[in-house]
Amino acid sequence: MTNVAPCLGLDASVDKYSEQIEAVQYDAILACNVCHISPYCVTEGIFKGAARLLADSDSRLFLYGPWNKDGEYTSESNVKFDASLQS
């Protein structure tokens, strides 16, 4: 696709990302399956990085993961994902 940048690796726990990442203002940032398996400082870094790098108030940060609400998974696929981590 011509309107989607290639994936770039980064350490979200650091205060500033690579020059290649920091040089751009983004319309959207997507973090998949990160927050539930990484140290809390990574989640904080994702939010701080998004605040710095999203272009404007119409830009969005999207998080995807096997979330729980009140200690229960929000979908059957999240139950299966967690079970796969336990085996």
HTML snippet that shows the backbone in 3Dmol.js (N, CA, C, O; Angstrom):
<script src="https://3Dmol.org/build/3Dmol-min.js"></script>
<div id="view" style="width:600px;height:400px;position:relative"></div>
<script>
const pdb = `
ATOM      1  N   MET A   1       0.841  -1.178   0.000  1.00  0.00           N
ATOM      2  CA  MET A   1       0.000   0.000   0.000  1.00  0.00           C
ATOM      3  C   MET A   1       0.886   1.242   0.000  1.00  0.00           C
ATOM      4  O   MET A   1       1.925   1.273   0.659  1.00  0.00           O
ATOM      5  N   THR A   2       0.488   2.210  -0.706  1.00  0.00           N
ATOM      6  CA  THR A   2       1.301   3.418  -0.812  1.00  0.00           C
ATOM      7  C   THR A   2       1.026   4.423   0.298  1.00  0.00           C
ATOM      8  O   THR A   2       1.826   5.335   0.507  1.00  0.00           O
ATOM      9  N   ASN A   3      -0.082   4.281   1.012  1.00  0.00           N
ATOM     10  CA  ASN A   3      -0.419   5.254   2.054  1.00  0.00           C
ATOM     11  C   ASN A   3      -0.132   4.749   3.465  1.00  0.00           C
ATOM     12  O   ASN A   3      -0.563   5.364   4.440  1.00  0.00           O
ATOM     13  N   VAL A   4       0.589   3.639   3.583  1.00  0.00           N
ATOM     14  CA  VAL A   4       0.953   3.085   4.884  1.00  0.00           C
ATOM     15  C   VAL A   4       2.467   2.888   4.908  1.00  0.00           C
ATOM     16  O   VAL A   4       3.040   2.236   4.036  1.00  0.00           O
ATOM     17  N   ALA A   5       3.094   3.466   5.923  1.00  0.00           N
ATOM     18  CA  ALA A   5       4.544   3.328   6.051  1.00  0.00           C
ATOM     19  C   ALA A   5       4.896   1.912   6.477  1.00  0.00           C
ATOM     20  O   ALA A   5       4.088   1.247   7.126  1.00  0.00           O
ATOM     21  N   PRO A   6       6.084   1.440   6.126  1.00  0.00           N
ATOM     22  CA  PRO A   6       6.500   0.110   6.576  1.00  0.00           C
ATOM     23  C   PRO A   6       6.673   0.106   8.094  1.00  0.00           C
ATOM     24  O   PRO A   6       6.885   1.150   8.710  1.00  0.00           O
ATOM     25  N   CYS A   7       6.581  -1.067   8.677  1.00  0.00           N
ATOM     26  CA  CYS A   7       6.790  -1.203  10.119  1.00  0.00           C
ATOM     27  C   CYS A   7       8.219  -0.834  10.467  1.00  0.00           C
ATOM     28  O   CYS A   7       9.156  -1.135   9.727  1.00  0.00           O
ATOM     29  N   LEU A   8       8.366  -0.180  11.605  1.00  0.00           N
ATOM     30  CA  LEU A   8       9.687   0.195  12.096  1.00  0.00           C
ATOM     31  C   LEU A   8       9.823  -0.311  13.521  1.00  0.00           C
ATOM     32  O   LEU A   8       8.910  -0.135  14.329  1.00  0.00           O
ATOM     33  N   GLY A   9      10.936  -0.930  13.838  1.00  0.00           N
ATOM     34  CA  GLY A   9      11.176  -1.394  15.189  1.00  0.00           C
ATOM     35  C   GLY A   9      11.553  -0.233  16.090  1.00  0.00           C
ATOM     36  O   GLY A   9      12.234   0.698  15.662  1.00  0.00           O
ATOM     37  N   LEU A  10      11.112  -0.291  17.334  1.00  0.00           N
ATOM     38  CA  LEU A  10      11.511   0.732  18.292  1.00  0.00           C
ATOM     39  C   LEU A  10      11.418   0.194  19.708  1.00  0.00           C
ATOM     40  O   LEU A  10      10.701  -0.770  19.978  1.00  0.00           O
ATOM     41  N   ASP A  11      12.149   0.828  20.597  1.00  0.00           N
ATOM     42  CA  ASP A  11      12.066   0.525  22.020  1.00  0.00           C
ATOM     43  C   ASP A  11      11.212   1.616  22.633  1.00  0.00           C
ATOM     44  O   ASP A  11      11.687   2.732  22.849  1.00  0.00           O
ATOM     45  N   ALA A  12       9.967   1.308  22.913  1.00  0.00           N
ATOM     46  CA  ALA A  12       9.032   2.322  23.405  1.00  0.00           C
ATOM     47  C   ALA A  12       9.331   2.775  24.824  1.00  0.00           C
ATOM     48  O   ALA A  12       8.739   3.746  25.295  1.00  0.00           O
ATOM     49  N   SER A  13      10.233   2.099  25.510  1.00  0.00           N
ATOM     50  CA  SER A  13      10.541   2.485  26.885  1.00  0.00           C
ATOM     51  C   SER A  13      11.530   3.649  26.962  1.00  0.00           C
ATOM     52  O   SER A  13      11.743   4.202  28.041  1.00  0.00           O
ATOM     53  N   VAL A  14      12.132   4.025  25.844  1.00  0.00           N
ATOM     54  CA  VAL A  14      13.101   5.127  25.853  1.00  0.00           C
ATOM     55  C   VAL A  14      12.392   6.466  25.658  1.00  0.00           C
ATOM     56  O   VAL A  14      11.264   6.511  25.166  1.00  0.00           O
ATOM     57  N   ASP A  15      13.056   7.551  26.045  1.00  0.00           N
ATOM     58  CA  ASP A  15      12.439   8.877  25.979  1.00  0.00           C
ATOM     59  C   ASP A  15      12.266   9.402  24.570  1.00  0.00           C
ATOM     60  O   ASP A  15      11.367  10.203  24.313  1.00  0.00           O
ATOM     61  N   LYS A  16      13.110   8.965  23.656  1.00  0.00           N
ATOM     62  CA  LYS A  16      13.030   9.430  22.278  1.00  0.00           C
ATOM     63  C   LYS A  16      13.337   8.266  21.361  1.00  0.00           C
ATOM     64  O   LYS A  16      14.249   7.483  21.624  1.00  0.00           O
ATOM     65  N   TYR A  17      12.573   8.151  20.281  1.00  0.00           N
ATOM     66  CA  TYR A  17      12.764   7.072  19.320  1.00  0.00           C
ATOM     67  C   TYR A  17      13.866   7.448  18.331  1.00  0.00           C
ATOM     68  O   TYR A  17      14.490   8.500  18.463  1.00  0.00           O
ATOM     69  N   SER A  18      14.100   6.596  17.352  1.00  0.00           N
ATOM     70  CA  SER A  18      15.134   6.861  16.350  1.00  0.00           C
ATOM     71  C   SER A  18      14.795   8.127  15.560  1.00  0.00           C
ATOM     72  O   SER A  18      13.639   8.545  15.507  1.00  0.00           O
ATOM     73  N   GLU A  19      15.812   8.730  14.950  1.00  0.00           N
ATOM     74  CA  GLU A  19      15.600   9.932  14.132  1.00  0.00           C
ATOM     75  C   GLU A  19      14.605   9.668  13.008  1.00  0.00           C
ATOM     76  O   GLU A  19      13.805  10.537  12.662  1.00  0.00           O
ATOM     77  N   GLN A  20      14.659   8.463  12.439  1.00  0.00           N
ATOM     78  CA  GLN A  20      13.751   8.114  11.342  1.00  0.00           C
ATOM     79  C   GLN A  20      12.294   8.175  11.804  1.00  0.00           C
ATOM     80  O   GLN A  20      11.431   8.640  11.060  1.00  0.00           O
ATOM     81  N   ILE A  21      12.019   7.717  13.001  1.00  0.00           N
ATOM     82  CA  ILE A  21      10.652   7.738  13.526  1.00  0.00           C
ATOM     83  C   ILE A  21      10.272   9.141  13.984  1.00  0.00           C
ATOM     84  O   ILE A  21       9.170   9.605  13.693  1.00  0.00           O
ATOM     85  N   GLU A  22      11.158   9.814  14.689  1.00  0.00           N
ATOM     86  CA  GLU A  22      10.866  11.134  15.246  1.00  0.00           C
ATOM     87  C   GLU A  22      10.713  12.209  14.176  1.00  0.00           C
ATOM     88  O   GLU A  22      10.134  13.260  14.454  1.00  0.00           O
ATOM     89  N   ALA A  23      11.204  11.986  12.979  1.00  0.00           N
ATOM     90  CA  ALA A  23      11.177  13.000  11.920  1.00  0.00           C
ATOM     91  C   ALA A  23       9.806  13.154  11.261  1.00  0.00           C
ATOM     92  O   ALA A  23       9.625  14.035  10.420  1.00  0.00           O
ATOM     93  N   VAL A  24       8.846  12.318  11.627  1.00  0.00           N
ATOM     94  CA  VAL A  24       7.553  12.293  10.949  1.00  0.00           C
ATOM     95  C   VAL A  24       6.430  12.581  11.936  1.00  0.00           C
ATOM     96  O   VAL A  24       6.499  12.187  13.100  1.00  0.00           O
ATOM     97  N   GLN A  25       5.394  13.271  11.464  1.00  0.00           N
ATOM     98  CA  GLN A  25       4.147  13.401  12.219  1.00  0.00           C
ATOM     99  C   GLN A  25       3.176  12.376  11.616  1.00  0.00           C
ATOM    100  O   GLN A  25       3.031  12.301  10.396  1.00  0.00           O
ATOM    101  N   TYR A  26       2.525  11.601  12.458  1.00  0.00           N
ATOM    102  CA  TYR A  26       1.712  10.477  12.001  1.00  0.00           C
ATOM    103  C   TYR A  26       0.225  10.775  12.143  1.00  0.00           C
ATOM    104  O   TYR A  26      -0.197  11.482  13.058  1.00  0.00           O
ATOM    105  N   ASP A  27      -0.560  10.226  11.223  1.00  0.00           N
ATOM    106  CA  ASP A  27      -2.017  10.320  11.296  1.00  0.00           C
ATOM    107  C   ASP A  27      -2.577   9.262  12.236  1.00  0.00           C
ATOM    108  O   ASP A  27      -3.628   9.457  12.846  1.00  0.00           O
ATOM    109  N   ALA A  28      -1.875   8.147  12.349  1.00  0.00           N
ATOM    110  CA  ALA A  28      -2.308   7.057  13.226  1.00  0.00           C
ATOM    111  C   ALA A  28      -1.094   6.244  13.665  1.00  0.00           C
ATOM    112  O   ALA A  28      -0.112   6.112  12.935  1.00  0.00           O
ATOM    113  N   ILE A  29      -1.193   5.709  14.866  1.00  0.00           N
ATOM    114  CA  ILE A  29      -0.185   4.797  15.404  1.00  0.00           C
ATOM    115  C   ILE A  29      -0.924   3.576  15.911  1.00  0.00           C
ATOM    116  O   ILE A  29      -1.926   3.703  16.614  1.00  0.00           O
ATOM    117  N   LEU A  30      -0.437   2.389  15.562  1.00  0.00           N
ATOM    118  CA  LEU A  30      -1.054   1.131  15.955  1.00  0.00           C
ATOM    119  C   LEU A  30      -0.059   0.313  16.764  1.00  0.00           C
ATOM    120  O   LEU A  30       1.062   0.069  16.318  1.00  0.00           O
ATOM    121  N   ALA A  31      -0.467  -0.105  17.938  1.00  0.00           N
ATOM    122  CA  ALA A  31       0.345  -0.989  18.782  1.00  0.00           C
ATOM    123  C   ALA A  31      -0.469  -2.255  19.045  1.00  0.00           C
ATOM    124  O   ALA A  31      -1.507  -2.204  19.705  1.00  0.00           O
ATOM    125  N   CYS A  32      -0.001  -3.375  18.533  1.00  0.00           N
ATOM    126  CA  CYS A  32      -0.711  -4.651  18.663  1.00  0.00           C
ATOM    127  C   CYS A  32       0.028  -5.586  19.612  1.00  0.00           C
ATOM    128  O   CYS A  32       1.235  -5.795  19.495  1.00  0.00           O
ATOM    129  N   ASN A  33      -0.722  -6.137  20.547  1.00  0.00           N
ATOM    130  CA  ASN A  33      -0.192  -7.164  21.446  1.00  0.00           C
ATOM    131  C   ASN A  33       1.116  -6.747  22.103  1.00  0.00           C
ATOM    132  O   ASN A  33       2.089  -7.501  22.100  1.00  0.00           O
ATOM    133  N   VAL A  34       1.135  -5.546  22.664  1.00  0.00           N
ATOM    134  CA  VAL A  34       2.324  -5.031  23.323  1.00  0.00           C
ATOM    135  C   VAL A  34       2.076  -4.800  24.810  1.00  0.00           C
ATOM    136  O   VAL A  34       2.811  -5.315  25.653  1.00  0.00           O
ATOM    137  N   CYS A  35       1.050  -4.033  25.130  1.00  0.00           N
ATOM    138  CA  CYS A  35       0.859  -3.536  26.498  1.00  0.00           C
ATOM    139  C   CYS A  35       0.678  -4.648  27.528  1.00  0.00           C
ATOM    140  O   CYS A  35       1.109  -4.495  28.671  1.00  0.00           O
ATOM    141  N   HIS A  36       0.065  -5.736  27.160  1.00  0.00           N
ATOM    142  CA  HIS A  36      -0.214  -6.798  28.132  1.00  0.00           C
ATOM    143  C   HIS A  36       0.988  -7.706  28.402  1.00  0.00           C
ATOM    144  O   HIS A  36       0.969  -8.487  29.353  1.00  0.00           O
ATOM    145  N   ILE A  37       2.033  -7.610  27.572  1.00  0.00           N
ATOM    146  CA  ILE A  37       3.167  -8.516  27.743  1.00  0.00           C
ATOM    147  C   ILE A  37       4.484  -7.797  28.001  1.00  0.00           C
ATOM    148  O   ILE A  37       5.526  -8.440  28.125  1.00  0.00           O
ATOM    149  N   SER A  38       4.450  -6.486  28.081  1.00  0.00           N
ATOM    150  CA  SER A  38       5.690  -5.732  28.256  1.00  0.00           C
ATOM    151  C   SER A  38       5.683  -5.000  29.591  1.00  0.00           C
ATOM    152  O   SER A  38       4.632  -4.851  30.214  1.00  0.00           O
ATOM    153  N   PRO A  39       6.847  -4.545  30.032  1.00  0.00           N
ATOM    154  CA  PRO A  39       6.892  -3.759  31.264  1.00  0.00           C
ATOM    155  C   PRO A  39       6.027  -2.498  31.133  1.00  0.00           C
ATOM    156  O   PRO A  39       5.817  -1.987  30.034  1.00  0.00           O
ATOM    157  N   TYR A  40       5.543  -2.019  32.253  1.00  0.00           N
ATOM    158  CA  TYR A  40       4.647  -0.857  32.251  1.00  0.00           C
ATOM    159  C   TYR A  40       5.307   0.361  31.602  1.00  0.00           C
ATOM    160  O   TYR A  40       4.614   1.179  30.998  1.00  0.00           O
ATOM    161  N   CYS A  41       6.629   0.498  31.715  1.00  0.00           N
ATOM    162  CA  CYS A  41       7.313   1.644  31.113  1.00  0.00           C
ATOM    163  C   CYS A  41       7.157   1.662  29.594  1.00  0.00           C
ATOM    164  O   CYS A  41       7.230   2.730  28.985  1.00  0.00           O
ATOM    165  N   VAL A  42       6.946   0.514  28.979  1.00  0.00           N
ATOM    166  CA  VAL A  42       6.714   0.453  27.530  1.00  0.00           C
ATOM    167  C   VAL A  42       5.348   1.049  27.200  1.00  0.00           C
ATOM    168  O   VAL A  42       5.226   1.820  26.249  1.00  0.00           O
ATOM    169  N   THR A  43       4.333   0.705  27.965  1.00  0.00           N
ATOM    170  CA  THR A  43       3.003   1.281  27.750  1.00  0.00           C
ATOM    171  C   THR A  43       3.050   2.793  27.939  1.00  0.00           C
ATOM    172  O   THR A  43       2.484   3.542  27.142  1.00  0.00           O
ATOM    173  N   GLU A  44       3.725   3.237  28.992  1.00  0.00           N
ATOM    174  CA  GLU A  44       3.874   4.678  29.203  1.00  0.00           C
ATOM    175  C   GLU A  44       4.582   5.327  28.018  1.00  0.00           C
ATOM    176  O   GLU A  44       4.197   6.408  27.571  1.00  0.00           O
ATOM    177  N   GLY A  45       5.615   4.666  27.514  1.00  0.00           N
ATOM    178  CA  GLY A  45       6.362   5.189  26.375  1.00  0.00           C
ATOM    179  C   GLY A  45       5.530   5.274  25.112  1.00  0.00           C
ATOM    180  O   GLY A  45       5.698   6.199  24.317  1.00  0.00           O
ATOM    181  N   ILE A  46       4.634   4.319  24.919  1.00  0.00           N
ATOM    182  CA  ILE A  46       3.746   4.362  23.754  1.00  0.00           C
ATOM    183  C   ILE A  46       2.862   5.601  23.823  1.00  0.00           C
ATOM    184  O   ILE A  46       2.693   6.299  22.824  1.00  0.00           O
ATOM    185  N   PHE A  47       2.300   5.875  24.995  1.00  0.00           N
ATOM    186  CA  PHE A  47       1.441   7.048  25.148  1.00  0.00           C
ATOM    187  C   PHE A  47       2.237   8.347  25.007  1.00  0.00           C
ATOM    188  O   PHE A  47       1.768   9.288  24.366  1.00  0.00           O
ATOM    189  N   LYS A  48       3.423   8.409  25.591  1.00  0.00           N
ATOM    190  CA  LYS A  48       4.255   9.605  25.466  1.00  0.00           C
ATOM    191  C   LYS A  48       4.684   9.820  24.014  1.00  0.00           C
ATOM    192  O   LYS A  48       4.657  10.943  23.512  1.00  0.00           O
ATOM    193  N   GLY A  49       5.079   8.739  23.349  1.00  0.00           N
ATOM    194  CA  GLY A  49       5.474   8.837  21.948  1.00  0.00           C
ATOM    195  C   GLY A  49       4.317   9.276  21.070  1.00  0.00           C
ATOM    196  O   GLY A  49       4.493  10.101  20.173  1.00  0.00           O
ATOM    197  N   ALA A  50       3.138   8.734  21.319  1.00  0.00           N
ATOM    198  CA  ALA A  50       1.964   9.129  20.536  1.00  0.00           C
ATOM    199  C   ALA A  50       1.654  10.610  20.742  1.00  0.00           C
ATOM    200  O   ALA A  50       1.317  11.311  19.788  1.00  0.00           O
ATOM    201  N   ALA A  51       1.766  11.086  21.971  1.00  0.00           N
ATOM    202  CA  ALA A  51       1.511  12.505  22.245  1.00  0.00           C
ATOM    203  C   ALA A  51       2.480  13.396  21.461  1.00  0.00           C
ATOM    204  O   ALA A  51       2.114  14.487  21.024  1.00  0.00           O
ATOM    205  N   ARG A  52       3.701  12.928  21.290  1.00  0.00           N
ATOM    206  CA  ARG A  52       4.724  13.678  20.572  1.00  0.00           C
ATOM    207  C   ARG A  52       4.564  13.594  19.061  1.00  0.00           C
ATOM    208  O   ARG A  52       4.810  14.571  18.353  1.00  0.00           O
ATOM    209  N   LEU A  53       4.155  12.434  18.565  1.00  0.00           N
ATOM    210  CA  LEU A  53       4.267  12.148  17.139  1.00  0.00           C
ATOM    211  C   LEU A  53       2.972  12.212  16.344  1.00  0.00           C
ATOM    212  O   LEU A  53       3.004  12.291  15.116  1.00  0.00           O
ATOM    213  N   LEU A  54       1.837  12.178  17.025  1.00  0.00           N
ATOM    214  CA  LEU A  54       0.588  12.273  16.269  1.00  0.00           C
ATOM    215  C   LEU A  54       0.418  13.698  15.751  1.00  0.00           C
ATOM    216  O   LEU A  54       0.682  14.670  16.459  1.00  0.00           O
ATOM    217  N   ALA A  55      -0.028  13.801  14.498  1.00  0.00           N
ATOM    218  CA  ALA A  55      -0.022  15.073  13.789  1.00  0.00           C
ATOM    219  C   ALA A  55      -0.934  16.129  14.406  1.00  0.00           C
ATOM    220  O   ALA A  55      -0.540  17.290  14.517  1.00  0.00           O
ATOM    221  N   ASP A  56      -2.132  15.750  14.804  1.00  0.00           N
ATOM    222  CA  ASP A  56      -3.082  16.732  15.316  1.00  0.00           C
ATOM    223  C   ASP A  56      -4.196  16.036  16.081  1.00  0.00           C
ATOM    224  O   ASP A  56      -4.134  14.827  16.307  1.00  0.00           O
ATOM    225  N   SER A  57      -5.207  16.783  16.479  1.00  0.00           N
ATOM    226  CA  SER A  57      -6.273  16.217  17.306  1.00  0.00           C
ATOM    227  C   SER A  57      -7.157  15.227  16.547  1.00  0.00           C
ATOM    228  O   SER A  57      -7.946  14.513  17.166  1.00  0.00           O
ATOM    229  N   ASP A  58      -7.041  15.171  15.235  1.00  0.00           N
ATOM    230  CA  ASP A  58      -7.779  14.170  14.454  1.00  0.00           C
ATOM    231  C   ASP A  58      -7.003  12.871  14.309  1.00  0.00           C
ATOM    232  O   ASP A  58      -7.553  11.883  13.823  1.00  0.00           O
ATOM    233  N   SER A  59      -5.750  12.848  14.716  1.00  0.00           N
ATOM    234  CA  SER A  59      -4.919  11.650  14.652  1.00  0.00           C
ATOM    235  C   SER A  59      -5.292  10.711  15.793  1.00  0.00           C
ATOM    236  O   SER A  59      -5.851  11.145  16.799  1.00  0.00           O
ATOM    237  N   ARG A  60      -4.982   9.422  15.639  1.00  0.00           N
ATOM    238  CA  ARG A  60      -5.407   8.438  16.628  1.00  0.00           C
ATOM    239  C   ARG A  60      -4.302   7.449  16.983  1.00  0.00           C
ATOM    240  O   ARG A  60      -3.467   7.090  16.152  1.00  0.00           O
ATOM    241  N   LEU A  61      -4.324   7.021  18.239  1.00  0.00           N
ATOM    242  CA  LEU A  61      -3.520   5.905  18.726  1.00  0.00           C
ATOM    243  C   LEU A  61      -4.468   4.733  18.891  1.00  0.00           C
ATOM    244  O   LEU A  61      -5.477   4.842  19.587  1.00  0.00           O
ATOM    245  N   PHE A  62      -4.153   3.613  18.258  1.00  0.00           N
ATOM    246  CA  PHE A  62      -4.952   2.402  18.369  1.00  0.00           C
ATOM    247  C   PHE A  62      -4.154   1.350  19.123  1.00  0.00           C
ATOM    248  O   PHE A  62      -3.006   1.072  18.777  1.00  0.00           O
ATOM    249  N   LEU A  63      -4.748   0.774  20.137  1.00  0.00           N
ATOM    250  CA  LEU A  63      -4.133  -0.313  20.895  1.00  0.00           C
ATOM    251  C   LEU A  63      -4.977  -1.563  20.707  1.00  0.00           C
ATOM    252  O   LEU A  63      -6.204  -1.511  20.793  1.00  0.00           O
ATOM    253  N   TYR A  64      -4.320  -2.682  20.452  1.00  0.00           N
ATOM    254  CA  TYR A  64      -5.008  -3.961  20.333  1.00  0.00           C
ATOM    255  C   TYR A  64      -4.321  -4.944  21.260  1.00  0.00           C
ATOM    256  O   TYR A  64      -3.094  -4.979  21.344  1.00  0.00           O
ATOM    257  N   GLY A  65      -5.105  -5.729  21.944  1.00  0.00           N
ATOM    258  CA  GLY A  65      -4.544  -6.750  22.815  1.00  0.00           C
ATOM    259  C   GLY A  65      -5.648  -7.525  23.505  1.00  0.00           C
ATOM    260  O   GLY A  65      -6.822  -7.173  23.387  1.00  0.00           O
ATOM    261  N   PRO A  66      -5.290  -8.561  24.214  1.00  0.00           N
ATOM    262  CA  PRO A  66      -6.279  -9.377  24.929  1.00  0.00           C
ATOM    263  C   PRO A  66      -6.672  -8.704  26.250  1.00  0.00           C
ATOM    264  O   PRO A  66      -6.144  -9.037  27.311  1.00  0.00           O
ATOM    265  N   TRP A  67      -7.582  -7.780  26.167  1.00  0.00           N
ATOM    266  CA  TRP A  67      -7.968  -6.978  27.323  1.00  0.00           C
ATOM    267  C   TRP A  67      -8.907  -7.718  28.253  1.00  0.00           C
ATOM    268  O   TRP A  67      -9.647  -8.615  27.848  1.00  0.00           O
ATOM    269  N   ASN A  68      -8.854  -7.322  29.490  1.00  0.00           N
ATOM    270  CA  ASN A  68      -9.785  -7.791  30.524  1.00  0.00           C
ATOM    271  C   ASN A  68     -10.607  -6.614  31.015  1.00  0.00           C
ATOM    272  O   ASN A  68     -10.120  -5.485  31.082  1.00  0.00           O
ATOM    273  N   LYS A  69     -11.849  -6.886  31.355  1.00  0.00           N
ATOM    274  CA  LYS A  69     -12.700  -5.893  32.004  1.00  0.00           C
ATOM    275  C   LYS A  69     -13.283  -6.560  33.237  1.00  0.00           C
ATOM    276  O   LYS A  69     -13.937  -7.598  33.133  1.00  0.00           O
ATOM    277  N   ASP A  70     -13.052  -5.975  34.393  1.00  0.00           N
ATOM    278  CA  ASP A  70     -13.501  -6.561  35.662  1.00  0.00           C
ATOM    279  C   ASP A  70     -12.997  -7.992  35.827  1.00  0.00           C
ATOM    280  O   ASP A  70     -13.706  -8.852  36.349  1.00  0.00           O
ATOM    281  N   GLY A  71     -11.747  -8.243  35.371  1.00  0.00           N
ATOM    282  CA  GLY A  71     -11.128  -9.549  35.534  1.00  0.00           C
ATOM    283  C   GLY A  71     -11.573 -10.600  34.530  1.00  0.00           C
ATOM    284  O   GLY A  71     -11.173 -11.760  34.637  1.00  0.00           O
ATOM    285  N   GLU A  72     -12.383 -10.223  33.570  1.00  0.00           N
ATOM    286  CA  GLU A  72     -12.876 -11.158  32.550  1.00  0.00           C
ATOM    287  C   GLU A  72     -12.422 -10.692  31.170  1.00  0.00           C
ATOM    288  O   GLU A  72     -12.390  -9.494  30.890  1.00  0.00           O
ATOM    289  N   TYR A  73     -12.070 -11.648  30.312  1.00  0.00           N
ATOM    290  CA  TYR A  73     -11.705 -11.305  28.950  1.00  0.00           C
ATOM    291  C   TYR A  73     -12.903 -10.751  28.196  1.00  0.00           C
ATOM    292  O   TYR A  73     -14.051 -11.101  28.472  1.00  0.00           O
ATOM    293  N   THR A  74     -12.611  -9.880  27.241  1.00  0.00           N
ATOM    294  CA  THR A  74     -13.682  -9.235  26.483  1.00  0.00           C
ATOM    295  C   THR A  74     -14.085 -10.014  25.229  1.00  0.00           C
ATOM    296  O   THR A  74     -15.052  -9.651  24.560  1.00  0.00           O
ATOM    297  N   SER A  75     -13.354 -11.075  24.911  1.00  0.00           N
ATOM    298  CA  SER A  75     -13.734 -11.905  23.763  1.00  0.00           C
ATOM    299  C   SER A  75     -13.178 -13.315  23.941  1.00  0.00           C
ATOM    300  O   SER A  75     -12.214 -13.527  24.677  1.00  0.00           O
ATOM    301  N   GLU A  76     -13.790 -14.257  23.270  1.00  0.00           N
ATOM    302  CA  GLU A  76     -13.338 -15.654  23.328  1.00  0.00           C
ATOM    303  C   GLU A  76     -11.929 -15.804  22.765  1.00  0.00           C
ATOM    304  O   GLU A  76     -11.148 -16.619  23.257  1.00  0.00           O
ATOM    305  N   SER A  77     -11.596 -15.018  21.730  1.00  0.00           N
ATOM    306  CA  SER A  77     -10.252 -15.118  21.155  1.00  0.00           C
ATOM    307  C   SER A  77      -9.183 -14.695  22.168  1.00  0.00           C
ATOM    308  O   SER A  77      -8.064 -15.207  22.138  1.00  0.00           O
ATOM    309  N   ASN A  78      -9.522 -13.771  23.056  1.00  0.00           N
ATOM    310  CA  ASN A  78      -8.568 -13.370  24.090  1.00  0.00           C
ATOM    311  C   ASN A  78      -8.359 -14.486  25.109  1.00  0.00           C
ATOM    312  O   ASN A  78      -7.249 -14.664  25.608  1.00  0.00           O
ATOM    313  N   VAL A  79      -9.406 -15.232  25.419  1.00  0.00           N
ATOM    314  CA  VAL A  79      -9.277 -16.385  26.306  1.00  0.00           C
ATOM    315  C   VAL A  79      -8.327 -17.398  25.682  1.00  0.00           C
ATOM    316  O   VAL A  79      -7.443 -17.925  26.357  1.00  0.00           O
ATOM    317  N   LYS A  80      -8.511 -17.670  24.394  1.00  0.00           N
ATOM    318  CA  LYS A  80      -7.664 -18.640  23.697  1.00  0.00           C
ATOM    319  C   LYS A  80      -6.226 -18.158  23.608  1.00  0.00           C
ATOM    320  O   LYS A  80      -5.295 -18.951  23.749  1.00  0.00           O
ATOM    321  N   PHE A  81      -6.036 -16.858  23.374  1.00  0.00           N
ATOM    322  CA  PHE A  81      -4.677 -16.315  23.304  1.00  0.00           C
ATOM    323  C   PHE A  81      -3.978 -16.501  24.645  1.00  0.00           C
ATOM    324  O   PHE A  81      -2.837 -16.959  24.691  1.00  0.00           O
ATOM    325  N   ASP A  82      -4.646 -16.154  25.721  1.00  0.00           N
ATOM    326  CA  ASP A  82      -4.043 -16.298  27.048  1.00  0.00           C
ATOM    327  C   ASP A  82      -3.737 -17.766  27.333  1.00  0.00           C
ATOM    328  O   ASP A  82      -2.687 -18.077  27.895  1.00  0.00           O
ATOM    329  N   ALA A  83      -4.625 -18.657  26.960  1.00  0.00           N
ATOM    330  CA  ALA A  83      -4.394 -20.094  27.178  1.00  0.00           C
ATOM    331  C   ALA A  83      -3.158 -20.549  26.415  1.00  0.00           C
ATOM    332  O   ALA A  83      -2.411 -21.397  26.904  1.00  0.00           O
ATOM    333  N   SER A  84      -2.930 -19.998  25.223  1.00  0.00           N
ATOM    334  CA  SER A  84      -1.762 -20.393  24.444  1.00  0.00           C
ATOM    335  C   SER A  84      -0.471 -19.938  25.121  1.00  0.00           C
ATOM    336  O   SER A  84       0.567 -20.579  24.953  1.00  0.00           O
ATOM    337  N   LEU A  85      -0.518 -18.857  25.873  1.00  0.00           N
ATOM    338  CA  LEU A  85       0.668 -18.380  26.585  1.00  0.00           C
ATOM    339  C   LEU A  85       0.980 -19.249  27.796  1.00  0.00           C
ATOM    340  O   LEU A  85       2.130 -19.350  28.224  1.00  0.00           O
ATOM    341  N   GLN A  86      -0.042 -19.864  28.334  1.00  0.00           N
ATOM    342  CA  GLN A  86       0.124 -20.682  29.546  1.00  0.00           C
ATOM    343  C   GLN A  86       0.720 -22.051  29.233  1.00  0.00           C
ATOM    344  O   GLN A  86       1.275 -22.697  30.122  1.00  0.00           O
ATOM    345  N   SER A  87       0.615 -22.506  27.976  1.00  0.00           N
ATOM    346  CA  SER A  87       1.111 -23.858  27.647  1.00  0.00           C
ATOM    347  C   SER A  87       2.520 -23.868  27.146  1.00  0.00           C
ATOM    348  O   SER A  87       3.057 -24.932  26.836  1.00  0.00           O
TER     349      SER A  87
END
`;
const viewer = $3Dmol.createViewer("view");
viewer.addModel(pdb, "pdb");
viewer.setStyle({}, {cartoon: {color: "spectrum"}});
viewer.zoomTo();
viewer.render();
</script>
